[in-house]
């Protein structure tokens, strides 16, 4: 398989050809100015002191043999701009970001570098990597989708964790082109599949299907209308009773496109995405949404629309099993051929990838404390293969490792003493013990059946 390789080359991200020396965790590096517009250079002097090593595993006798990490990309600029489709939905002017729409922001890069530092410590503590030497290609492998935000996320992770080391970031396609491994597009015109997919989405939406869900979300849509002044927007010109909830809702299963739902659920998702990204980037809550969102509770309520959209589409079993198959096959092969694979594999994709992976694996309902989202910005799924050296038995543990809302907003440094949050996930078809470990043979059998 052919790959494009980038050895922490950030030049294609720059606008100004300015060389900057940055001290990250005690290592000086020189590279081009990390800016995506006319932003002033942000000071990125990330000095971290040496901290004592804590105990490695949850069970003393178990050793960590291999880990596959699937990361959602970091903090990006929203798609809402004055000239965008969302610009037609409000009488207000959307805030101008110095980073192009959908690109990783400077703060997003800083947050990922912090995460990379914590990741390096965790891998050292669990004896997968050596703290005193740089990792080789047999130790760690970074593979990102070919979008700017995913490649940049992988670069910053490597920069924060392995500053001064020759770490290669791989991606396959031209920049801002979807890699088939991460793609969620439907690749078939089979009518039977389309009907099954639509039925699965309708069932996932709950009582009354999509229309029933939209009715239940009507109070939130009404709040969104107030925030954006929907009635005063150009989209409502000449329309009586112009309300989001009156828009037609249609499930679209089209070859070559991602599955989608039109209408208020999709529009509400785009709006809530813009609001949460504003807050993450550092806009005070009283200024988010032109000052029309009064509290964090109101913001969380608006964000729930986005949560419903991802859950209904990519959590629908037929859709999830279909769009997650390539990634699950890759993960399965990585564990199966472990002797020929790196000890650590880091994949960087999107929240829809995470949602479909979790649904396809039949992860039981979970909560992420201190977070608004169930698939948060920069959050990472850890698929860990553990071994009991006394018995030779192998186990899989799945953990969601993520930054809290406050850690994101405050750009909090991550390390052993101030780690990200961690939640152990459970699979319906792979029973776990009280430490969250399930038998590797059971896990593998499930993956094999799912990816046939």
Kinemage of the C-alpha trace (Angstrom):
@kinemage 1
@onewidth
@group {chain A} dominant
@subgroup {mainchain}
@vectorlist {calphas} color= white
{ca unk a 1} P 0.000 0.000 0.000
{ca unk a 2} L 1.384 3.411 -0.916
{ca unk a 3} L 1.333 6.299 1.498
{ca unk a 4} L 2.306 9.921 1.460
{ca unk a 5} L 4.642 10.518 4.375
{ca unk a 6} L 5.095 13.719 6.336
{ca unk a 7} L 7.804 13.932 8.998
{ca unk a 8} L 6.226 16.634 11.126
{ca unk a 9} L 6.278 18.914 8.092
{ca unk a 10} L 3.883 21.734 8.913
{ca unk a 11} L 4.804 23.901 5.943
{ca unk a 12} L 1.639 23.235 3.988
{ca unk a 13} L -0.344 24.676 6.881
{ca unk a 14} L 1.322 28.068 6.791
{ca unk a 15} L 0.505 31.364 5.198
{ca unk a 16} L 3.510 33.369 6.310
{ca unk a 17} L 6.985 31.946 5.767
{ca unk a 18} L 8.177 32.683 9.290
{ca unk a 19} L 10.500 30.352 11.160
{ca unk a 20} L 9.611 29.973 14.824
{ca unk a 21} L 11.600 28.330 17.584
{ca unk a 22} L 9.362 26.653 20.113
{ca unk a 23} L 10.310 24.951 23.340
{ca unk a 24} L 7.996 22.004 23.867
{ca unk a 25} L 8.609 19.865 26.929
{ca unk a 26} L 12.258 20.856 27.053
{ca unk a 27} L 12.983 20.281 23.355
{ca unk a 28} L 13.680 23.169 20.992
{ca unk a 29} L 12.218 22.811 17.520
{ca unk a 30} L 12.147 25.133 14.543
{ca unk a 31} L 9.327 25.134 12.068
{ca unk a 32} L 7.158 27.482 10.080
{ca unk a 33} L 4.608 29.695 11.712
{ca unk a 34} L 1.469 27.697 12.499
{ca unk a 35} L -1.185 30.047 11.290
{ca unk a 36} L -4.076 29.687 8.921
{ca unk a 37} L -4.948 33.313 8.282
{ca unk a 38} L -3.896 36.693 9.576
{ca unk a 39} L -3.666 35.583 13.177
{ca unk a 40} L -0.839 36.888 15.294
{ca unk a 41} L 1.622 34.252 16.428
{ca unk a 42} L 0.468 32.578 19.602
{ca unk a 43} L 3.162 31.903 22.174
{ca unk a 44} L 3.516 28.138 22.406
{ca unk a 45} L 6.192 27.788 25.036
{ca unk a 46} L 4.980 24.607 26.670
{ca unk a 47} L 7.464 23.918 29.468
{ca unk a 48} L 6.641 20.829 31.511
{ca unk a 49} L 8.622 19.643 34.499
{ca unk a 50} L 9.560 16.048 35.122
{ca unk a 51} L 6.927 14.201 37.160
{ca unk a 52} L 7.150 10.965 39.144
{ca unk a 53} L 6.032 7.815 37.385
{ca unk a 54} L 2.876 6.196 38.725
{ca unk a 55} L 1.967 2.532 38.718
{ca unk a 56} L 1.295 1.105 35.278
{ca unk a 57} L -1.608 -1.276 35.013
{ca unk a 58} L -4.976 -1.787 36.690
{ca unk a 59} L -4.051 -5.406 37.451
{ca unk a 60} L -0.503 -5.975 38.592
{ca unk a 61} L 0.015 -9.231 36.706
{ca unk a 62} L -1.246 -7.950 33.345
{ca unk a 63} L 1.087 -6.414 30.761
{ca unk a 64} L 0.029 -4.110 27.945
{ca unk a 65} L 1.068 -5.753 24.678
{ca unk a 66} L -0.436 -3.480 22.024
{ca unk a 67} L -2.821 -0.566 21.648
{ca unk a 68} L -4.834 0.884 18.770
{ca unk a 69} L -5.970 4.464 19.406
{ca unk a 70} L -8.712 6.052 17.337
{ca unk a 71} L -8.767 9.820 17.766
{ca unk a 72} L -11.301 12.357 16.686
{ca unk a 73} L -9.552 15.404 15.205
{ca unk a 74} L -8.917 18.362 17.465
{ca unk a 75} L -10.576 21.760 17.744
{ca unk a 76} L -11.392 23.189 14.314
{ca unk a 77} L -13.018 26.305 12.916
{ca unk a 78} L -16.764 25.940 12.224
{ca unk a 79} L -18.412 25.867 8.819
{ca unk a 80} L -20.536 28.904 9.703
{ca unk a 81} L -19.393 31.937 7.713
{ca unk a 82} L -21.313 34.929 6.319
{ca unk a 83} L -21.221 33.403 2.838
{ca unk a 84} L -22.110 29.851 3.910
{ca unk a 85} L -25.526 28.217 3.911
{ca unk a 86} L -25.725 28.958 7.635
{ca unk a 87} L -25.168 32.615 6.807
{ca unk a 88} L -28.599 32.632 5.127
{ca unk a 89} L -30.290 31.363 8.296
{ca unk a 90} L -29.608 34.391 10.485
{ca unk a 91} L -29.916 38.142 10.367
{ca unk a 92} L -26.702 38.312 12.409
{ca unk a 93} L -23.142 38.231 11.126
{ca unk a 94} L -21.291 35.025 11.978
{ca unk a 95} L -17.989 35.652 13.780
{ca unk a 96} L -14.940 35.703 11.549
{ca unk a 97} L -12.322 33.066 12.427
{ca unk a 98} L -8.677 33.532 11.545
{ca unk a 99} L -8.548 29.846 10.614
{ca unk a 100} L -10.346 28.692 7.429
{ca unk a 101} L -13.568 26.762 7.944
{ca unk a 102} L -12.993 23.146 9.051
{ca unk a 103} L -9.232 23.629 9.626
{ca unk a 104} L -7.567 22.837 12.945
{ca unk a 105} L -7.106 26.019 14.961
{ca unk a 106} L -3.935 27.117 16.738
{ca unk a 107} L -5.579 26.284 20.071
{ca unk a 108} L -6.615 22.921 18.664
{ca unk a 109} L -2.964 22.210 17.921
{ca unk a 110} L -1.899 23.202 21.431
{ca unk a 111} L -4.554 20.928 22.970
{ca unk a 112} L -3.400 17.985 20.858
{ca unk a 113} L 0.238 18.585 21.766
{ca unk a 114} L -0.788 18.386 25.439
{ca unk a 115} L -2.628 15.143 24.708
{ca unk a 116} L 0.446 13.816 22.920
{ca unk a 117} L 2.581 14.516 25.986
{ca unk a 118} L 0.165 12.619 28.211
{ca unk a 119} L 0.012 9.763 25.689
{ca unk a 120} L 3.802 9.412 25.726
{ca unk a 121} L 3.791 9.262 29.532
{ca unk a 122} L 1.010 6.656 29.547
{ca unk a 123} L 2.845 4.471 27.025
{ca unk a 124} L 6.078 4.725 29.017
{ca unk a 125} L 4.300 3.939 32.288
{ca unk a 126} L 2.779 0.851 30.681
{ca unk a 127} L 6.186 -0.184 29.296
{ca unk a 128} L 5.251 -0.048 25.620
{ca unk a 129} L 7.801 2.695 24.947
{ca unk a 130} L 11.147 3.663 26.419
{ca unk a 131} L 11.262 7.112 27.953
{ca unk a 132} L 14.939 7.628 27.066
{ca unk a 133} L 14.834 6.728 23.368
{ca unk a 134} L 12.831 7.872 20.370
{ca unk a 135} L 10.187 5.444 19.120
{ca unk a 136} L 10.891 3.575 15.887
{ca unk a 137} L 8.440 2.611 13.148
{ca unk a 138} L 8.041 -0.714 14.959
{ca unk a 139} L 6.967 1.158 18.080
{ca unk a 140} L 4.375 3.655 16.833
{ca unk a 141} L 2.469 4.404 13.629
{ca unk a 142} L 0.355 7.509 12.966
{ca unk a 143} L -2.229 7.224 10.187
{ca unk a 144} L -4.571 10.174 9.543
{ca unk a 145} L -7.444 10.752 7.190
{ca unk a 146} L -6.278 13.120 4.480
{ca unk a 147} L -8.233 16.167 5.666
{ca unk a 148} L -6.211 19.114 6.947
{ca unk a 149} L -7.671 18.909 10.459
{ca unk a 150} L -6.899 15.196 10.841
{ca unk a 151} L -3.350 15.393 9.487
{ca unk a 152} L -2.603 18.443 11.661
{ca unk a 153} L -4.064 16.673 14.705
{ca unk a 154} L -1.737 13.716 14.182
{ca unk a 155} L 1.220 16.072 13.713
{ca unk a 156} L 0.562 17.927 16.928
{ca unk a 157} L 0.058 14.668 18.843
{ca unk a 158} L 3.457 13.479 17.642
{ca unk a 159} L 5.012 16.891 18.317
{ca unk a 160} L 3.772 16.954 21.912
{ca unk a 161} L 4.689 13.349 22.621
{ca unk a 162} L 7.911 12.874 20.715
{ca unk a 163} L 9.478 16.287 20.205
{ca unk a 164} L 12.901 16.005 18.585
{ca unk a 165} L 12.208 12.495 17.267
{ca unk a 166} L 11.892 11.403 13.654
{ca unk a 167} L 8.203 10.462 13.723
{ca unk a 168} L 6.382 10.032 10.437
{ca unk a 169} L 2.710 10.885 9.876
{ca unk a 170} L 1.080 8.864 7.111
{ca unk a 171} L -1.875 9.749 4.957
{ca unk a 172} L -2.859 8.257 1.619
{ca unk a 173} L -4.798 10.784 -0.391
{ca unk a 174} L -4.416 14.352 -1.619
{ca unk a 175} L -4.914 16.965 1.118
{ca unk a 176} L -8.619 17.539 1.928
{ca unk a 177} L -9.653 14.325 0.194
{ca unk a 178} L -11.385 11.556 2.132
{ca unk a 179} L -9.443 8.336 2.587
{ca unk a 180} L -11.628 5.233 1.953
{ca unk a 181} L -10.582 3.851 5.352
{ca unk a 182} L -12.276 6.788 7.097
{ca unk a 183} L -15.009 7.452 4.545
{ca unk a 184} L -18.653 7.137 5.590
{ca unk a 185} L -20.004 7.256 2.048
{ca unk a 186} L -22.516 4.701 0.842
{ca unk a 187} L -20.946 2.668 -1.955
{ca unk a 188} L -23.938 0.730 -3.206
{ca unk a 189} L -27.147 1.335 -5.160
{ca unk a 190} L -28.741 -1.825 -3.787
{ca unk a 191} L -32.374 -0.969 -3.114
{ca unk a 192} L -32.780 -3.598 -0.416
{ca unk a 193} L -29.861 -2.148 1.528
{ca unk a 194} L -31.307 1.363 1.197
{ca unk a 195} L -34.644 0.240 2.608
{ca unk a 196} L -32.953 -1.581 5.475
{ca unk a 197} L -30.787 1.446 6.214
{ca unk a 198} L -33.753 3.823 6.284
{ca unk a 199} L -35.732 1.451 8.509
{ca unk a 200} L -32.764 1.225 10.881
{ca unk a 201} L -32.497 5.030 11.095
{ca unk a 202} L -36.247 5.397 11.695
{ca unk a 203} L -36.118 2.833 14.482
{ca unk a 204} L -33.078 4.505 16.024
{ca unk a 205} L -34.964 7.824 16.099
{ca unk a 206} L -37.529 6.344 18.476
{ca unk a 207} L -41.277 6.722 18.636
{ca unk a 208} L -42.688 8.338 15.519
{ca unk a 209} L -39.392 8.084 13.620
{ca unk a 210} L -37.701 11.289 12.429
{ca unk a 211} L -40.914 13.326 12.569
{ca unk a 212} L -41.553 12.159 16.119
{ca unk a 213} L -38.011 13.097 17.131
{ca unk a 214} L -38.365 16.542 15.542
{ca unk a 215} L -41.545 17.123 17.516
{ca unk a 216} L -39.780 16.203 20.738
{ca unk a 217} L -36.958 18.590 19.835
{ca unk a 218} L -39.314 21.422 18.884
{ca unk a 219} L -38.619 23.511 22.035
{ca unk a 220} L -34.897 23.387 21.254
{ca unk a 221} L -35.486 24.361 17.623
{ca unk a 222} L -37.554 27.315 18.872
{ca unk a 223} L -34.689 28.397 21.104
{ca unk a 224} L -32.332 28.166 18.130
{ca unk a 225} L -34.667 30.367 16.094
{ca unk a 226} L -34.477 33.018 18.815
{ca unk a 227} L -30.680 32.835 18.988
{ca unk a 228} L -30.153 33.220 15.232
{ca unk a 229} L -33.201 35.446 14.571
{ca unk a 230} L -34.387 32.961 11.987
{ca unk a 231} L -37.520 34.944 11.091
{ca unk a 232} L -35.339 37.924 10.163
{ca unk a 233} L -33.001 35.881 7.957
{ca unk a 234} L -32.969 35.879 4.157
{ca unk a 235} L -34.025 32.207 4.211
{ca unk a 236} L -37.413 33.279 5.578
{ca unk a 237} L -38.073 36.074 3.078
{ca unk a 238} L -41.630 35.789 1.750
{ca unk a 239} L -42.461 32.723 3.869
{ca unk a 240} L -45.343 32.781 6.335
{ca unk a 241} L -44.911 30.676 9.480
{ca unk a 242} L -41.189 30.334 8.850
{ca unk a 243} L -39.985 27.885 11.485
{ca unk a 244} L -37.237 25.272 11.514
{ca unk a 245} L -39.701 22.616 12.575
{ca unk a 246} L -41.780 23.210 9.451
{ca unk a 247} L -38.939 22.178 7.144
{ca unk a 248} L -39.264 18.832 5.406
{ca unk a 249} L -37.282 15.993 6.934
{ca unk a 250} L -35.982 13.355 4.536
{ca unk a 251} L -33.602 10.436 4.990
{ca unk a 252} L -31.044 10.318 2.169
{ca unk a 253} L -29.177 7.120 1.328
{ca unk a 254} L -27.335 7.977 -1.879
{ca unk a 255} L -24.386 6.181 -3.462
{ca unk a 256} L -21.210 8.242 -3.160
{ca unk a 257} L -22.552 10.351 -0.272
{ca unk a 258} L -22.732 10.085 3.504
{ca unk a 259} L -26.123 9.034 4.881
{ca unk a 260} L -28.009 12.148 5.927
{ca unk a 261} L -31.257 13.555 7.260
{ca unk a 262} L -32.437 16.880 5.874
{ca unk a 263} L -34.550 19.416 7.714
{ca unk a 264} L -34.336 20.864 11.227
{ca unk a 265} L -32.221 18.041 12.659
{ca unk a 266} L -29.433 18.661 10.131
{ca unk a 267} L -29.631 22.459 10.373
{ca unk a 268} L -29.769 22.290 14.157
{ca unk a 269} L -26.670 20.089 14.138
{ca unk a 270} L -24.717 22.644 12.097
{ca unk a 271} L -25.837 25.472 14.373
{ca unk a 272} L -24.999 23.655 17.602
{ca unk a 273} L -21.616 22.707 16.131
{ca unk a 274} L -20.846 26.383 15.490
{ca unk a 275} L -21.852 27.347 19.027
{ca unk a 276} L -19.837 24.672 20.845
{ca unk a 277} L -16.736 25.427 18.761
{ca unk a 278} L -17.031 29.112 19.676
{ca unk a 279} L -17.132 28.176 23.338
{ca unk a 280} L -14.243 25.720 23.068
{ca unk a 281} L -12.102 28.306 21.288
{ca unk a 282} L -12.481 30.645 24.259
{ca unk a 283} L -15.524 32.843 23.640
{ca unk a 284} L -17.169 33.590 27.028
{ca unk a 285} L -20.543 31.890 27.334
{ca unk a 286} L -22.295 35.263 27.560
{ca unk a 287} L -20.956 36.116 24.082
{ca unk a 288} L -21.635 32.791 22.346
{ca unk a 289} L -24.519 33.019 19.863
{ca unk a 290} L -24.524 36.841 19.821
{ca unk a 291} L -25.221 36.881 23.553
{ca unk a 292} L -28.518 35.033 23.146
{ca unk a 293} L -27.370 31.877 24.972
{ca unk a 294} L -27.738 32.642 28.634
{ca unk a 295} L -25.963 29.751 30.352
{ca unk a 296} L -23.955 26.567 29.938
{ca unk a 297} L -27.169 24.632 30.541
{ca unk a 298} L -28.746 26.326 27.517
{ca unk a 299} L -25.649 25.624 25.439
{ca unk a 300} L -25.726 21.959 26.428
{ca unk a 301} L -29.403 21.806 25.485
{ca unk a 302} L -28.650 23.176 22.007
{ca unk a 303} L -25.740 20.773 21.585
{ca unk a 304} L -28.097 17.851 22.221
{ca unk a 305} L -29.436 18.273 18.662
{ca unk a 306} L -26.010 17.389 17.284
{ca unk a 307} L -25.861 14.411 19.646
{ca unk a 308} L -29.206 13.157 18.349
{ca unk a 309} L -28.130 13.528 14.726
{ca unk a 310} L -24.977 11.435 15.123
{ca unk a 311} L -26.769 8.862 17.241
{ca unk a 312} L -29.721 8.472 14.899
{ca unk a 313} L -27.673 8.171 11.695
{ca unk a 314} L -24.337 6.637 12.642
{ca unk a 315} L -25.740 4.789 15.642
{ca unk a 316} L -28.323 3.018 13.483
{ca unk a 317} L -27.089 -0.619 13.385
{ca unk a 318} L -27.393 -1.135 9.612
{ca unk a 319} L -25.546 2.124 8.890
{ca unk a 320} L -22.940 1.613 11.627
{ca unk a 321} L -22.049 -1.918 10.529
{ca unk a 322} L -21.707 -0.755 6.928
{ca unk a 323} L -19.667 2.446 7.343
{ca unk a 324} L -17.435 1.147 10.168
{ca unk a 325} L -16.487 -2.083 8.419
{ca unk a 326} L -13.239 -0.813 6.891
{ca unk a 327} L -11.985 0.600 10.186
{ca unk a 328} L -12.970 -2.499 12.148
{ca unk a 329} L -11.209 -4.682 9.581
{ca unk a 330} L -8.089 -2.537 9.964
{ca unk a 331} L -8.208 -2.794 13.765
{ca unk a 332} L -8.808 -6.552 13.573
{ca unk a 333} L -5.855 -7.034 11.212
{ca unk a 334} L -3.611 -4.899 13.414
{ca unk a 335} L -4.231 -7.146 16.407
{ca unk a 336} L -4.221 -10.390 14.401
{ca unk a 337} L -0.859 -9.639 12.767
{ca unk a 338} L 0.595 -8.062 15.877
{ca unk a 339} L 4.076 -9.501 15.306
{ca unk a 340} L 4.290 -7.479 12.072
{ca unk a 341} L 2.543 -4.356 13.376
{ca unk a 342} L 3.716 -1.508 15.618
{ca unk a 343} L 3.017 -1.735 19.321
{ca unk a 344} L 1.052 1.522 19.073
{ca unk a 345} L -1.194 2.501 16.164
{ca unk a 346} L -2.834 5.947 16.189
{ca unk a 347} L -5.657 6.586 13.706
{ca unk a 348} L -7.123 10.087 13.351
{ca unk a 349} L -10.595 10.603 11.914
{ca unk a 350} L -13.960 12.106 12.802
{ca unk a 351} L -16.776 11.989 15.352
{ca unk a 352} L -18.979 10.110 12.886
{ca unk a 353} L -16.255 7.428 12.721
{ca unk a 354} L -16.304 7.186 16.514
{ca unk a 355} L -20.102 7.000 16.667
{ca unk a 356} L -20.261 4.245 14.043
{ca unk a 357} L -17.428 2.263 15.671
{ca unk a 358} L -19.148 2.338 19.041
{ca unk a 359} L -22.497 1.337 17.547
{ca unk a 360} L -21.039 -1.485 15.446
{ca unk a 361} L -19.236 -2.844 18.515
{ca unk a 362} L -22.502 -2.667 20.487
{ca unk a 363} L -20.991 -0.549 23.225
{ca unk a 364} L -23.469 -0.252 26.079
{ca unk a 365} L -24.781 3.249 26.954
{ca unk a 366} L -22.127 5.375 28.605
{ca unk a 367} L -21.648 8.860 30.013
{ca unk a 368} L -18.582 11.052 29.815
{ca unk a 369} L -18.425 13.066 33.055
{ca unk a 370} L -17.664 16.776 32.723
{ca unk a 371} L -18.305 16.800 28.969
{ca unk a 372} L -21.158 18.144 26.831
{ca unk a 373} L -20.498 15.726 23.978
{ca unk a 374} L -20.542 11.931 23.774
{ca unk a 375} L -17.898 11.985 21.011
{ca unk a 376} L -15.959 15.103 22.088
{ca unk a 377} L -13.408 17.095 20.121
{ca unk a 378} L -10.017 15.386 20.395
{ca unk a 379} L -11.483 12.384 22.268
{ca unk a 380} L -9.721 9.058 21.810
{ca unk a 381} L -10.835 5.430 21.872
{ca unk a 382} L -8.118 3.183 23.334
{ca unk a 383} L -8.317 -0.448 22.188
{ca unk a 384} L -5.835 -2.125 24.539
{ca unk a 385} L -4.573 -5.733 24.263
{ca unk a 386} L -3.425 -6.988 27.662
{ca unk a 387} L -1.807 -10.294 28.631
{ca unk a 388} L -1.572 -12.312 31.799
{ca unk a 389} L 2.042 -13.573 31.578
{ca unk a 390} L 1.351 -16.357 34.066
{ca unk a 391} L -1.466 -17.944 32.088
{ca unk a 392} L -0.874 -16.571 28.599
{ca unk a 393} L -4.498 -15.356 28.448
{ca unk a 394} L -5.106 -12.168 26.474
{ca unk a 395} L -7.757 -9.530 27.055
{ca unk a 396} L -9.142 -6.431 25.395
{ca unk a 397} L -10.006 -3.271 27.267
{ca unk a 398} L -11.736 -0.337 25.545
{ca unk a 399} L -11.440 3.095 27.131
{ca unk a 400} L -12.653 6.542 26.135
{ca unk a 401} L -9.931 9.058 26.972
{ca unk a 402} L -10.932 12.689 26.540
{ca unk a 403} L -10.455 16.262 27.694
{ca unk a 404} L -13.199 17.721 29.831
{ca unk a 405} L -15.056 20.781 28.651
{ca unk a 406} L -13.069 22.888 31.136
{ca unk a 407} L -9.755 21.380 30.038
{ca unk a 408} L -10.560 22.324 26.454
{ca unk a 409} L -11.802 25.821 27.236
{ca unk a 410} L -8.911 26.578 29.599
{ca unk a 411} L -6.287 24.860 27.397
{ca unk a 412} L -5.171 22.842 30.406
{ca unk a 413} L -1.852 21.029 30.211
{ca unk a 414} L -2.158 17.238 30.490
{ca unk a 415} L 0.269 14.991 32.341
{ca unk a 416} L 0.349 12.257 34.970
{ca unk a 417} L -0.797 14.597 37.733
{ca unk a 418} L -3.460 16.267 35.597
{ca unk a 419} L -4.619 13.576 33.163
{ca unk a 420} L -7.534 13.631 30.750
{ca unk a 421} L -10.733 11.895 31.819
{ca unk a 422} L -11.050 8.169 31.221
{ca unk a 423} L -14.154 5.974 31.004
{ca unk a 424} L -14.053 2.205 30.509
{ca unk a 425} L -16.514 1.044 27.842
{ca unk a 426} L -18.321 -2.289 27.712
{ca unk a 427} L -19.421 -4.378 24.732
{ca unk a 428} L -22.740 -6.184 24.813
{ca unk a 429} L -21.262 -9.282 23.161
{ca unk a 430} L -17.919 -9.366 24.992
{ca unk a 431} L -18.572 -9.724 28.744
{ca unk a 432} L -16.093 -7.854 30.935
{ca unk a 433} L -14.793 -8.420 34.440
{ca unk a 434} L -15.002 -5.722 37.105
{ca unk a 435} L -11.846 -4.102 35.686
{ca unk a 436} L -13.318 -3.803 32.183
{ca unk a 437} L -11.328 -6.627 30.535
{ca unk a 438} L -12.998 -8.991 28.079
{ca unk a 439} L -11.507 -12.132 26.562
{ca unk a 440} L -9.498 -11.330 23.438
{ca unk a 441} L -10.747 -14.488 21.694
{ca unk a 442} L -14.348 -13.354 22.226
{ca unk a 443} L -13.549 -9.862 20.964
{ca unk a 444} L -11.764 -11.207 17.895
{ca unk a 445} L -14.581 -13.630 17.102
{ca unk a 446} L -17.027 -10.739 17.188
{ca unk a 447} L -14.867 -8.620 14.873
{ca unk a 448} L -14.358 -11.518 12.478
{ca unk a 449} L -18.107 -12.073 12.191
{ca unk a 450} L -18.764 -8.355 11.751
{ca unk a 451} L -16.154 -7.843 9.037
{ca unk a 452} L -16.796 -10.915 6.878
